[in-house]
Amino acid sequence: MTDKPGLSYKARRRWAMVILLIGLPLYAVVAVSVMGWLDRPPFLVELLVYVVLGVLWAVPFRFVFKGVGKADPDAPEEGDGAP
């Protein structure tokens, strides 16, 4: 096993779950609250704001989600003689 900089695969999976189960709902509540403080804009403007905010939340977490859906790269492969 090599020492790679950054988070391990298991740590990234755990952080991805925390972000999706806790962070994303909190972000949605904040986005709706901020839009509620403003006077209601036209429908298309409001839709555009929600679409942009819906994509923008994930940008800082790209490194956490990258490769999480794939198999663990550090796990021994079956049939390689490892117990």
HTML snippet that shows the backbone in 3Dmol.js (N, CA, C, O; Angstrom):
<script src="https://3Dmol.org/build/3Dmol-min.js"></script>
<div id="view" style="width:600px;height:400px;position:relative"></div>
<script>
const pdb = `
ATOM      1  N   MET A   1       0.847  -1.181   0.000  1.00  0.00           N
ATOM      2  CA  MET A   1       0.000   0.000   0.000  1.00  0.00           C
ATOM      3  C   MET A   1       0.884   1.231   0.000  1.00  0.00           C
ATOM      4  O   MET A   1       1.828   1.323   0.785  1.00  0.00           O
ATOM      5  N   THR A   2       0.585   2.172  -0.870  1.00  0.00           N
ATOM      6  CA  THR A   2       1.393   3.379  -0.949  1.00  0.00           C
ATOM      7  C   THR A   2       0.729   4.494  -0.156  1.00  0.00           C
ATOM      8  O   THR A   2      -0.492   4.536  -0.008  1.00  0.00           O
ATOM      9  N   ASP A   3       1.550   5.381   0.340  1.00  0.00           N
ATOM     10  CA  ASP A   3       1.013   6.531   1.070  1.00  0.00           C
ATOM     11  C   ASP A   3       0.652   7.617   0.075  1.00  0.00           C
ATOM     12  O   ASP A   3       1.528   8.285  -0.475  1.00  0.00           O
ATOM     13  N   LYS A   4      -0.638   7.790  -0.151  1.00  0.00           N
ATOM     14  CA  LYS A   4      -1.120   8.802  -1.078  1.00  0.00           C
ATOM     15  C   LYS A   4      -1.527  10.030  -0.282  1.00  0.00           C
ATOM     16  O   LYS A   4      -2.076   9.905   0.813  1.00  0.00           O
ATOM     17  N   PRO A   5      -1.262  11.215  -0.820  1.00  0.00           N
ATOM     18  CA  PRO A   5      -1.726  12.412  -0.121  1.00  0.00           C
ATOM     19  C   PRO A   5      -3.245  12.529  -0.225  1.00  0.00           C
ATOM     20  O   PRO A   5      -3.844  12.072  -1.199  1.00  0.00           O
ATOM     21  N   GLY A   6      -3.851  13.131   0.764  1.00  0.00           N
ATOM     22  CA  GLY A   6      -5.299  13.319   0.734  1.00  0.00           C
ATOM     23  C   GLY A   6      -6.034  12.256   1.524  1.00  0.00           C
ATOM     24  O   GLY A   6      -5.440  11.479   2.272  1.00  0.00           O
ATOM     25  N   LEU A   7      -7.338  12.243   1.339  1.00  0.00           N
ATOM     26  CA  LEU A   7      -8.200  11.320   2.068  1.00  0.00           C
ATOM     27  C   LEU A   7      -8.169   9.923   1.468  1.00  0.00           C
ATOM     28  O   LEU A   7      -8.028   9.758   0.256  1.00  0.00           O
ATOM     29  N   SER A   8      -8.302   8.928   2.322  1.00  0.00           N
ATOM     30  CA  SER A   8      -8.402   7.556   1.833  1.00  0.00           C
ATOM     31  C   SER A   8      -9.779   7.353   1.200  1.00  0.00           C
ATOM     32  O   SER A   8     -10.671   8.191   1.330  1.00  0.00           O
ATOM     33  N   TYR A   9      -9.924   6.238   0.526  1.00  0.00           N
ATOM     34  CA  TYR A   9     -11.194   5.926  -0.129  1.00  0.00           C
ATOM     35  C   TYR A   9     -12.326   5.831   0.894  1.00  0.00           C
ATOM     36  O   TYR A   9     -13.411   6.373   0.683  1.00  0.00           O
ATOM     37  N   LYS A  10     -12.061   5.134   2.010  1.00  0.00           N
ATOM     38  CA  LYS A  10     -13.100   4.981   3.031  1.00  0.00           C
ATOM     39  C   LYS A  10     -13.461   6.325   3.653  1.00  0.00           C
ATOM     40  O   LYS A  10     -14.636   6.586   3.913  1.00  0.00           O
ATOM     41  N   ALA A  11     -12.479   7.173   3.892  1.00  0.00           N
ATOM     42  CA  ALA A  11     -12.756   8.497   4.463  1.00  0.00           C
ATOM     43  C   ALA A  11     -13.574   9.338   3.487  1.00  0.00           C
ATOM     44  O   ALA A  11     -14.496  10.044   3.895  1.00  0.00           O
ATOM     45  N   ARG A  12     -13.239   9.265   2.197  1.00  0.00           N
ATOM     46  CA  ARG A  12     -14.020  10.015   1.204  1.00  0.00           C
ATOM     47  C   ARG A  12     -15.451   9.522   1.150  1.00  0.00           C
ATOM     48  O   ARG A  12     -16.375  10.326   1.023  1.00  0.00           O
ATOM     49  N   ARG A  13     -15.656   8.191   1.244  1.00  0.00           N
ATOM     50  CA  ARG A  13     -17.027   7.654   1.249  1.00  0.00           C
ATOM     51  C   ARG A  13     -17.803   8.154   2.460  1.00  0.00           C
ATOM     52  O   ARG A  13     -18.967   8.536   2.340  1.00  0.00           O
ATOM     53  N   ARG A  14     -17.164   8.151   3.622  1.00  0.00           N
ATOM     54  CA  ARG A  14     -17.845   8.626   4.831  1.00  0.00           C
ATOM     55  C   ARG A  14     -18.186  10.107   4.723  1.00  0.00           C
ATOM     56  O   ARG A  14     -19.305  10.515   5.034  1.00  0.00           O
ATOM     57  N   TRP A  15     -17.220  10.914   4.282  1.00  0.00           N
ATOM     58  CA  TRP A  15     -17.489  12.343   4.139  1.00  0.00           C
ATOM     59  C   TRP A  15     -18.569  12.613   3.091  1.00  0.00           C
ATOM     60  O   TRP A  15     -19.373  13.529   3.260  1.00  0.00           O
ATOM     61  N   ALA A  16     -18.596  11.834   2.022  1.00  0.00           N
ATOM     62  CA  ALA A  16     -19.634  11.991   1.003  1.00  0.00           C
ATOM     63  C   ALA A  16     -21.010  11.730   1.604  1.00  0.00           C
ATOM     64  O   ALA A  16     -21.966  12.444   1.302  1.00  0.00           O
ATOM     65  N   MET A  17     -21.113  10.717   2.448  1.00  0.00           N
ATOM     66  CA  MET A  17     -22.396  10.420   3.101  1.00  0.00           C
ATOM     67  C   MET A  17     -22.806  11.552   4.044  1.00  0.00           C
ATOM     68  O   MET A  17     -23.973  11.943   4.070  1.00  0.00           O
ATOM     69  N   VAL A  18     -21.862  12.075   4.811  1.00  0.00           N
ATOM     70  CA  VAL A  18     -22.160  13.195   5.721  1.00  0.00           C
ATOM     71  C   VAL A  18     -22.621  14.408   4.923  1.00  0.00           C
ATOM     72  O   VAL A  18     -23.598  15.067   5.279  1.00  0.00           O
ATOM     73  N   ILE A  19     -21.907  14.692   3.843  1.00  0.00           N
ATOM     74  CA  ILE A  19     -22.269  15.853   3.018  1.00  0.00           C
ATOM     75  C   ILE A  19     -23.659  15.677   2.421  1.00  0.00           C
ATOM     76  O   ILE A  19     -24.459  16.613   2.431  1.00  0.00           O
ATOM     77  N   LEU A  20     -23.956  14.489   1.903  1.00  0.00           N
ATOM     78  CA  LEU A  20     -25.249  14.265   1.263  1.00  0.00           C
ATOM     79  C   LEU A  20     -26.408  14.194   2.260  1.00  0.00           C
ATOM     80  O   LEU A  20     -27.501  14.680   1.971  1.00  0.00           O
ATOM     81  N   LEU A  21     -26.181  13.599   3.417  1.00  0.00           N
ATOM     82  CA  LEU A  21     -27.274  13.413   4.374  1.00  0.00           C
ATOM     83  C   LEU A  21     -27.490  14.595   5.303  1.00  0.00           C
ATOM     84  O   LEU A  21     -28.608  14.808   5.773  1.00  0.00           O
ATOM     85  N   ILE A  22     -26.455  15.365   5.576  1.00  0.00           N
ATOM     86  CA  ILE A  22     -26.587  16.502   6.502  1.00  0.00           C
ATOM     87  C   ILE A  22     -26.372  17.832   5.781  1.00  0.00           C
ATOM     88  O   ILE A  22     -27.185  18.748   5.901  1.00  0.00           O
ATOM     89  N   GLY A  23     -25.281  17.930   5.036  1.00  0.00           N
ATOM     90  CA  GLY A  23     -24.924  19.190   4.393  1.00  0.00           C
ATOM     91  C   GLY A  23     -25.876  19.640   3.308  1.00  0.00           C
ATOM     92  O   GLY A  23     -26.250  20.812   3.253  1.00  0.00           O
ATOM     93  N   LEU A  24     -26.269  18.726   2.448  1.00  0.00           N
ATOM     94  CA  LEU A  24     -27.155  19.094   1.335  1.00  0.00           C
ATOM     95  C   LEU A  24     -28.526  19.568   1.811  1.00  0.00           C
ATOM     96  O   LEU A  24     -29.008  20.587   1.316  1.00  0.00           O
ATOM     97  N   PRO A  25     -29.179  18.873   2.751  1.00  0.00           N
ATOM     98  CA  PRO A  25     -30.455  19.411   3.251  1.00  0.00           C
ATOM     99  C   PRO A  25     -30.299  20.775   3.928  1.00  0.00           C
ATOM    100  O   PRO A  25     -31.155  21.644   3.766  1.00  0.00           O
ATOM    101  N   LEU A  26     -29.225  20.969   4.677  1.00  0.00           N
ATOM    102  CA  LEU A  26     -28.994  22.283   5.301  1.00  0.00           C
ATOM    103  C   LEU A  26     -28.793  23.359   4.237  1.00  0.00           C
ATOM    104  O   LEU A  26     -29.302  24.473   4.368  1.00  0.00           O
ATOM    105  N   TYR A  27     -28.053  23.024   3.192  1.00  0.00           N
ATOM    106  CA  TYR A  27     -27.827  23.971   2.108  1.00  0.00           C
ATOM    107  C   TYR A  27     -29.146  24.326   1.420  1.00  0.00           C
ATOM    108  O   TYR A  27     -29.371  25.483   1.066  1.00  0.00           O
ATOM    109  N   ALA A  28     -30.012  23.335   1.232  1.00  0.00           N
ATOM    110  CA  ALA A  28     -31.307  23.592   0.601  1.00  0.00           C
ATOM    111  C   ALA A  28     -32.151  24.521   1.461  1.00  0.00           C
ATOM    112  O   ALA A  28     -32.804  25.423   0.937  1.00  0.00           O
ATOM    113  N   VAL A  29     -32.146  24.314   2.772  1.00  0.00           N
ATOM    114  CA  VAL A  29     -32.909  25.179   3.674  1.00  0.00           C
ATOM    115  C   VAL A  29     -32.367  26.604   3.623  1.00  0.00           C
ATOM    116  O   VAL A  29     -33.138  27.563   3.598  1.00  0.00           O
ATOM    117  N   VAL A  30     -31.060  26.743   3.607  1.00  0.00           N
ATOM    118  CA  VAL A  30     -30.453  28.081   3.533  1.00  0.00           C
ATOM    119  C   VAL A  30     -30.808  28.753   2.206  1.00  0.00           C
ATOM    120  O   VAL A  30     -31.151  29.935   2.186  1.00  0.00           O
ATOM    121  N   ALA A  31     -30.730  28.013   1.100  1.00  0.00           N
ATOM    122  CA  ALA A  31     -31.045  28.588  -0.213  1.00  0.00           C
ATOM    123  C   ALA A  31     -32.501  29.046  -0.274  1.00  0.00           C
ATOM    124  O   ALA A  31     -32.785  30.132  -0.780  1.00  0.00           O
ATOM    125  N   VAL A  32     -33.417  28.237   0.232  1.00  0.00           N
ATOM    126  CA  VAL A  32     -34.833  28.612   0.225  1.00  0.00           C
ATOM    127  C   VAL A  32     -35.070  29.802   1.151  1.00  0.00           C
ATOM    128  O   VAL A  32     -35.867  30.684   0.831  1.00  0.00           O
ATOM    129  N   SER A  33     -34.394  29.837   2.284  1.00  0.00           N
ATOM    130  CA  SER A  33     -34.546  30.955   3.220  1.00  0.00           C
ATOM    131  C   SER A  33     -34.059  32.255   2.610  1.00  0.00           C
ATOM    132  O   SER A  33     -34.714  33.290   2.735  1.00  0.00           O
ATOM    133  N   VAL A  34     -32.915  32.204   1.951  1.00  0.00           N
ATOM    134  CA  VAL A  34     -32.378  33.416   1.321  1.00  0.00           C
ATOM    135  C   VAL A  34     -33.319  33.890   0.221  1.00  0.00           C
ATOM    136  O   VAL A  34     -33.565  35.089   0.089  1.00  0.00           O
ATOM    137  N   MET A  35     -33.844  32.965  -0.565  1.00  0.00           N
ATOM    138  CA  MET A  35     -34.782  33.366  -1.621  1.00  0.00           C
ATOM    139  C   MET A  35     -36.075  33.915  -1.013  1.00  0.00           C
ATOM    140  O   MET A  35     -36.734  34.756  -1.625  1.00  0.00           O
ATOM    141  N   GLY A  36     -36.443  33.451   0.181  1.00  0.00           N
ATOM    142  CA  GLY A  36     -37.645  33.952   0.846  1.00  0.00           C
ATOM    143  C   GLY A  36     -37.484  35.373   1.353  1.00  0.00           C
ATOM    144  O   GLY A  36     -38.458  36.122   1.435  1.00  0.00           O
ATOM    145  N   TRP A  37     -36.248  35.750   1.697  1.00  0.00           N
ATOM    146  CA  TRP A  37     -36.001  37.115   2.170  1.00  0.00           C
ATOM    147  C   TRP A  37     -36.141  38.131   1.049  1.00  0.00           C
ATOM    148  O   TRP A  37     -36.510  39.282   1.280  1.00  0.00           O
ATOM    149  N   LEU A  38     -35.845  37.695  -0.160  1.00  0.00           N
ATOM    150  CA  LEU A  38     -35.918  38.595  -1.307  1.00  0.00           C
ATOM    151  C   LEU A  38     -37.362  38.670  -1.797  1.00  0.00           C
ATOM    152  O   LEU A  38     -38.150  37.748  -1.589  1.00  0.00           O
ATOM    153  N   ASP A  39     -37.690  39.774  -2.444  1.00  0.00           N
ATOM    154  CA  ASP A  39     -38.994  39.824  -3.095  1.00  0.00           C
ATOM    155  C   ASP A  39     -39.000  38.756  -4.179  1.00  0.00           C
ATOM    156  O   ASP A  39     -37.984  38.505  -4.828  1.00  0.00           O
ATOM    157  N   ARG A  40     -40.140  38.140  -4.364  1.00  0.00           N
ATOM    158  CA  ARG A  40     -40.216  37.039  -5.320  1.00  0.00           C
ATOM    159  C   ARG A  40     -39.909  37.530  -6.736  1.00  0.00           C
ATOM    160  O   ARG A  40     -40.630  38.361  -7.288  1.00  0.00           O
ATOM    161  N   PRO A  41     -38.813  36.994  -7.320  1.00  0.00           N
ATOM    162  CA  PRO A  41     -38.463  37.403  -8.686  1.00  0.00           C
ATOM    163  C   PRO A  41     -39.342  36.674  -9.696  1.00  0.00           C
ATOM    164  O   PRO A  41     -40.091  35.772  -9.322  1.00  0.00           O
ATOM    165  N   PRO A  42     -39.261  37.050 -10.963  1.00  0.00           N
ATOM    166  CA  PRO A  42     -40.001  36.313 -11.997  1.00  0.00           C
ATOM    167  C   PRO A  42     -39.611  34.835 -11.975  1.00  0.00           C
ATOM    168  O   PRO A  42     -38.514  34.473 -11.552  1.00  0.00           O
ATOM    169  N   PHE A  43     -40.532  33.993 -12.439  1.00  0.00           N
ATOM    170  CA  PHE A  43     -40.357  32.546 -12.362  1.00  0.00           C
ATOM    171  C   PHE A  43     -39.047  32.074 -12.985  1.00  0.00           C
ATOM    172  O   PHE A  43     -38.330  31.281 -12.374  1.00  0.00           O
ATOM    173  N   LEU A  44     -38.721  32.544 -14.184  1.00  0.00           N
ATOM    174  CA  LEU A  44     -37.512  32.081 -14.861  1.00  0.00           C
ATOM    175  C   LEU A  44     -36.247  32.497 -14.114  1.00  0.00           C
ATOM    176  O   LEU A  44     -35.274  31.743 -14.081  1.00  0.00           O
ATOM    177  N   VAL A  45     -36.248  33.680 -13.518  1.00  0.00           N
ATOM    178  CA  VAL A  45     -35.096  34.128 -12.735  1.00  0.00           C
ATOM    179  C   VAL A  45     -34.956  33.259 -11.489  1.00  0.00           C
ATOM    180  O   VAL A  45     -33.852  32.844 -11.135  1.00  0.00           O
ATOM    181  N   GLU A  46     -36.074  32.990 -10.831  1.00  0.00           N
ATOM    182  CA  GLU A  46     -36.056  32.141  -9.637  1.00  0.00           C
ATOM    183  C   GLU A  46     -35.577  30.731  -9.992  1.00  0.00           C
ATOM    184  O   GLU A  46     -34.782  30.145  -9.257  1.00  0.00           O
ATOM    185  N   LEU A  47     -36.051  30.189 -11.103  1.00  0.00           N
ATOM    186  CA  LEU A  47     -35.621  28.866 -11.551  1.00  0.00           C
ATOM    187  C   LEU A  47     -34.123  28.856 -11.836  1.00  0.00           C
ATOM    188  O   LEU A  47     -33.426  27.914 -11.458  1.00  0.00           O
ATOM    189  N   LEU A  48     -33.632  29.880 -12.490  1.00  0.00           N
ATOM    190  CA  LEU A  48     -32.204  29.978 -12.791  1.00  0.00           C
ATOM    191  C   LEU A  48     -31.373  30.028 -11.508  1.00  0.00           C
ATOM    192  O   LEU A  48     -30.334  29.375 -11.413  1.00  0.00           O
ATOM    193  N   VAL A  49     -31.828  30.800 -10.527  1.00  0.00           N
ATOM    194  CA  VAL A  49     -31.108  30.896  -9.250  1.00  0.00           C
ATOM    195  C   VAL A  49     -31.061  29.534  -8.571  1.00  0.00           C
ATOM    196  O   VAL A  49     -30.003  29.133  -8.086  1.00  0.00           O
ATOM    197  N   TYR A  50     -32.165  28.819  -8.524  1.00  0.00           N
ATOM    198  CA  TYR A  50     -32.182  27.501  -7.891  1.00  0.00           C
ATOM    199  C   TYR A  50     -31.311  26.500  -8.649  1.00  0.00           C
ATOM    200  O   TYR A  50     -30.653  25.670  -8.021  1.00  0.00           O
ATOM    201  N   VAL A  51     -31.292  26.557  -9.967  1.00  0.00           N
ATOM    202  CA  VAL A  51     -30.447  25.650 -10.752  1.00  0.00           C
ATOM    203  C   VAL A  51     -28.975  25.949 -10.480  1.00  0.00           C
ATOM    204  O   VAL A  51     -28.183  25.028 -10.281  1.00  0.00           O
ATOM    205  N   VAL A  52     -28.607  27.225 -10.469  1.00  0.00           N
ATOM    206  CA  VAL A  52     -27.212  27.594 -10.195  1.00  0.00           C
ATOM    207  C   VAL A  52     -26.818  27.180  -8.784  1.00  0.00           C
ATOM    208  O   VAL A  52     -25.741  26.619  -8.582  1.00  0.00           O
ATOM    209  N   LEU A  53     -27.680  27.452  -7.808  1.00  0.00           N
ATOM    210  CA  LEU A  53     -27.384  27.042  -6.434  1.00  0.00           C
ATOM    211  C   LEU A  53     -27.335  25.518  -6.299  1.00  0.00           C
ATOM    212  O   LEU A  53     -26.565  24.990  -5.497  1.00  0.00           O
ATOM    213  N   GLY A  54     -28.145  24.822  -7.071  1.00  0.00           N
ATOM    214  CA  GLY A  54     -28.160  23.365  -7.024  1.00  0.00           C
ATOM    215  C   GLY A  54     -26.877  22.740  -7.541  1.00  0.00           C
ATOM    216  O   GLY A  54     -26.506  21.646  -7.117  1.00  0.00           O
ATOM    217  N   VAL A  55     -26.200  23.415  -8.443  1.00  0.00           N
ATOM    218  CA  VAL A  55     -24.920  22.916  -8.958  1.00  0.00           C
ATOM    219  C   VAL A  55     -23.765  23.455  -8.122  1.00  0.00           C
ATOM    220  O   VAL A  55     -22.771  22.762  -7.907  1.00  0.00           O
ATOM    221  N   LEU A  56     -23.897  24.674  -7.659  1.00  0.00           N
ATOM    222  CA  LEU A  56     -22.809  25.362  -6.958  1.00  0.00           C
ATOM    223  C   LEU A  56     -22.415  24.690  -5.647  1.00  0.00           C
ATOM    224  O   LEU A  56     -21.252  24.772  -5.251  1.00  0.00           O
ATOM    225  N   TRP A  57     -23.346  24.027  -4.961  1.00  0.00           N
ATOM    226  CA  TRP A  57     -23.027  23.427  -3.671  1.00  0.00           C
ATOM    227  C   TRP A  57     -21.984  22.324  -3.803  1.00  0.00           C
ATOM    228  O   TRP A  57     -21.218  22.090  -2.869  1.00  0.00           O
ATOM    229  N   ALA A  58     -21.941  21.649  -4.934  1.00  0.00           N
ATOM    230  CA  ALA A  58     -21.061  20.502  -5.097  1.00  0.00           C
ATOM    231  C   ALA A  58     -19.638  20.879  -5.498  1.00  0.00           C
ATOM    232  O   ALA A  58     -18.727  20.063  -5.362  1.00  0.00           O
ATOM    233  N   VAL A  59     -19.434  22.085  -5.983  1.00  0.00           N
ATOM    234  CA  VAL A  59     -18.111  22.476  -6.482  1.00  0.00           C
ATOM    235  C   VAL A  59     -17.017  22.333  -5.422  1.00  0.00           C
ATOM    236  O   VAL A  59     -15.962  21.782  -5.738  1.00  0.00           O
ATOM    237  N   PRO A  60     -17.207  22.796  -4.188  1.00  0.00           N
ATOM    238  CA  PRO A  60     -16.126  22.646  -3.212  1.00  0.00           C
ATOM    239  C   PRO A  60     -15.868  21.195  -2.798  1.00  0.00           C
ATOM    240  O   PRO A  60     -14.822  20.899  -2.220  1.00  0.00           O
ATOM    241  N   PHE A  61     -16.794  20.300  -3.082  1.00  0.00           N
ATOM    242  CA  PHE A  61     -16.677  18.917  -2.628  1.00  0.00           C
ATOM    243  C   PHE A  61     -16.323  17.944  -3.748  1.00  0.00           C
ATOM    244  O   PHE A  61     -16.472  16.734  -3.578  1.00  0.00           O
ATOM    245  N   ARG A  62     -15.859  18.448  -4.885  1.00  0.00           N
ATOM    246  CA  ARG A  62     -15.509  17.576  -6.015  1.00  0.00           C
ATOM    247  C   ARG A  62     -14.511  16.502  -5.607  1.00  0.00           C
ATOM    248  O   ARG A  62     -14.661  15.340  -5.984  1.00  0.00           O
ATOM    249  N   PHE A  63     -13.489  16.884  -4.838  1.00  0.00           N
ATOM    250  CA  PHE A  63     -12.452  15.923  -4.470  1.00  0.00           C
ATOM    251  C   PHE A  63     -13.000  14.817  -3.562  1.00  0.00           C
ATOM    252  O   PHE A  63     -12.469  13.706  -3.551  1.00  0.00           O
ATOM    253  N   VAL A  64     -14.055  15.117  -2.805  1.00  0.00           N
ATOM    254  CA  VAL A  64     -14.638  14.101  -1.923  1.00  0.00           C
ATOM    255  C   VAL A  64     -15.430  13.089  -2.743  1.00  0.00           C
ATOM    256  O   VAL A  64     -15.349  11.887  -2.489  1.00  0.00           O
ATOM    257  N   PHE A  65     -16.186  13.559  -3.714  1.00  0.00           N
ATOM    258  CA  PHE A  65     -17.055  12.683  -4.489  1.00  0.00           C
ATOM    259  C   PHE A  65     -16.338  11.957  -5.623  1.00  0.00           C
ATOM    260  O   PHE A  65     -16.872  10.989  -6.166  1.00  0.00           O
ATOM    261  N   LYS A  66     -15.154  12.400  -5.984  1.00  0.00           N
ATOM    262  CA  LYS A  66     -14.445  11.817  -7.125  1.00  0.00           C
ATOM    263  C   LYS A  66     -14.083  10.356  -6.849  1.00  0.00           C
ATOM    264  O   LYS A  66     -13.328  10.067  -5.920  1.00  0.00           O
ATOM    265  N   GLY A  67     -14.615   9.450  -7.645  1.00  0.00           N
ATOM    266  CA  GLY A  67     -14.299   8.035  -7.558  1.00  0.00           C
ATOM    267  C   GLY A  67     -14.999   7.269  -6.454  1.00  0.00           C
ATOM    268  O   GLY A  67     -14.704   6.090  -6.255  1.00  0.00           O
ATOM    269  N   VAL A  68     -15.918   7.893  -5.726  1.00  0.00           N
ATOM    270  CA  VAL A  68     -16.580   7.227  -4.612  1.00  0.00           C
ATOM    271  C   VAL A  68     -17.501   6.109  -5.100  1.00  0.00           C
ATOM    272  O   VAL A  68     -17.682   5.123  -4.386  1.00  0.00           O
ATOM    273  N   GLY A  69     -18.072   6.225  -6.258  1.00  0.00           N
ATOM    274  CA  GLY A  69     -18.985   5.211  -6.772  1.00  0.00           C
ATOM    275  C   GLY A  69     -18.286   3.993  -7.347  1.00  0.00           C
ATOM    276  O   GLY A  69     -18.945   3.014  -7.693  1.00  0.00           O
ATOM    277  N   LYS A  70     -16.975   4.032  -7.455  1.00  0.00           N
ATOM    278  CA  LYS A  70     -16.218   2.912  -8.007  1.00  0.00           C
ATOM    279  C   LYS A  70     -15.758   1.991  -6.886  1.00  0.00           C
ATOM    280  O   LYS A  70     -15.910   2.308  -5.707  1.00  0.00           O
ATOM    281  N   ALA A  71     -15.206   0.872  -7.257  1.00  0.00           N
ATOM    282  CA  ALA A  71     -14.678  -0.075  -6.270  1.00  0.00           C
ATOM    283  C   ALA A  71     -13.470   0.532  -5.564  1.00  0.00           C
ATOM    284  O   ALA A  71     -12.780   1.391  -6.113  1.00  0.00           O
ATOM    285  N   ASP A  72     -13.226   0.072  -4.343  1.00  0.00           N
ATOM    286  CA  ASP A  72     -12.109   0.559  -3.542  1.00  0.00           C
ATOM    287  C   ASP A  72     -10.795   0.227  -4.250  1.00  0.00           C
ATOM    288  O   ASP A  72     -10.486  -0.949  -4.444  1.00  0.00           O
ATOM    289  N   PRO A  73     -10.019   1.238  -4.639  1.00  0.00           N
ATOM    290  CA  PRO A  73      -8.768   0.959  -5.355  1.00  0.00           C
ATOM    291  C   PRO A  73      -7.700   0.338  -4.453  1.00  0.00           C
ATOM    292  O   PRO A  73      -6.755  -0.269  -4.957  1.00  0.00           O
ATOM    293  N   ASP A  74      -7.830   0.475  -3.139  1.00  0.00           N
ATOM    294  CA  ASP A  74      -6.836  -0.067  -2.204  1.00  0.00           C
ATOM    295  C   ASP A  74      -7.163  -1.490  -1.767  1.00  0.00           C
ATOM    296  O   ASP A  74      -6.323  -2.153  -1.160  1.00  0.00           O
ATOM    297  N   ALA A  75      -8.357  -1.967  -2.062  1.00  0.00           N
ATOM    298  CA  ALA A  75      -8.768  -3.311  -1.643  1.00  0.00           C
ATOM    299  C   ALA A  75      -8.049  -4.342  -2.493  1.00  0.00           C
ATOM    300  O   ALA A  75      -7.870  -4.140  -3.694  1.00  0.00           O
ATOM    301  N   PRO A  76      -7.628  -5.459  -1.875  1.00  0.00           N
ATOM    302  CA  PRO A  76      -6.990  -6.516  -2.673  1.00  0.00           C
ATOM    303  C   PRO A  76      -8.010  -7.130  -3.633  1.00  0.00           C
ATOM    304  O   PRO A  76      -9.172  -7.329  -3.279  1.00  0.00           O
ATOM    305  N   GLU A  77      -7.571  -7.416  -4.815  1.00  0.00           N
ATOM    306  CA  GLU A  77      -8.451  -8.018  -5.813  1.00  0.00           C
ATOM    307  C   GLU A  77      -8.622  -9.499  -5.518  1.00  0.00           C
ATOM    308  O   GLU A  77      -7.723 -10.148  -4.984  1.00  0.00           O
ATOM    309  N   GLU A  78      -9.784 -10.022  -5.871  1.00  0.00           N
ATOM    310  CA  GLU A  78     -10.044 -11.450  -5.659  1.00  0.00           C
ATOM    311  C   GLU A  78      -9.161 -12.264  -6.599  1.00  0.00           C
ATOM    312  O   GLU A  78      -8.963 -11.898  -7.758  1.00  0.00           O
ATOM    313  N   GLY A  79      -8.631 -13.377  -6.082  1.00  0.00           N
ATOM    314  CA  GLY A  79      -7.835 -14.255  -6.904  1.00  0.00           C
ATOM    315  C   GLY A  79      -6.380 -13.866  -7.017  1.00  0.00           C
ATOM    316  O   GLY A  79      -5.652 -14.461  -7.812  1.00  0.00           O
ATOM    317  N   ASP A  80      -5.920 -12.873  -6.239  1.00  0.00           N
ATOM    318  CA  ASP A  80      -4.516 -12.478  -6.333  1.00  0.00           C
ATOM    319  C   ASP A  80      -3.652 -13.197  -5.300  1.00  0.00           C
ATOM    320  O   ASP A  80      -2.470 -12.888  -5.150  1.00  0.00           O
ATOM    321  N   GLY A  81      -4.250 -14.164  -4.584  1.00  0.00           N
ATOM    322  CA  GLY A  81      -3.494 -14.953  -3.631  1.00  0.00           C
ATOM    323  C   GLY A  81      -3.491 -14.388  -2.226  1.00  0.00           C
ATOM    324  O   GLY A  81      -2.904 -14.984  -1.322  1.00  0.00           O
ATOM    325  N   ALA A  82      -4.128 -13.259  -2.026  1.00  0.00           N
ATOM    326  CA  ALA A  82      -4.184 -12.662  -0.692  1.00  0.00           C
ATOM    327  C   ALA A  82      -5.259 -13.381   0.145  1.00  0.00           C
ATOM    328  O   ALA A  82      -6.324 -13.714  -0.375  1.00  0.00           O
ATOM    329  N   PRO A  83      -4.989 -13.617   1.415  1.00  0.00           N
ATOM    330  CA  PRO A  83      -5.988 -14.314   2.252  1.00  0.00           C
ATOM    331  C   PRO A  83      -7.189 -13.471   2.552  1.00  0.00           C
ATOM    332  O   PRO A  83      -8.104 -13.923   3.240  1.00  0.00           O
TER     333      PRO A  83
END
`;
const viewer = $3Dmol.createViewer("view");
viewer.addModel(pdb, "pdb");
viewer.setStyle({}, {cartoon: {color: "spectrum"}});
viewer.zoomTo();
viewer.render();
</script>
